[in-house]
Amino acid sequence: MNPNIGSGENLSIILQLILSRLDNIDHSINDLSKTKNSPGKTWLKPAEFASIAGVTTKTLRRWVADGRFSEKAHRQVKQGAGYVNQFHNQLALSEMQRIQP
């Protein structure tokens, strides 16, 4: 056994973390497939995209403020007196996976 791996208890914790992450990925894929099957739904509202990406809308707002999304993946659309954020259903997810810690 590799001494750098650690005890069986540590392996159990690591396995639980991996399984949890796989479950999150599975949910994200299911949510994304629903979006792809919605004709004409190229641009998503923050809450829709956050659900697919597995982050909060607050995190999205912070990333937008930090300039982490390209102009192709994110846009601001005038609505009333202000602007609303919209996220491209495929490009933003690809970029979000790149910027997530």
TAQUI-V808606 format. One line per field, one symbol per residue. psi: psi as a letter, one per 20 degrees, with the letter a starting at -180 (. if undefined). A space follows every 10 residues. Layout:
psi=???
This chain:
psi=ppiigarhgg hggggggghg ghgggggggg ghhgghiopj mhpqqghghg ggikrrhggg gghghikiqr hhiqqpppoc ibqqqqpphg ghgghhhhip .
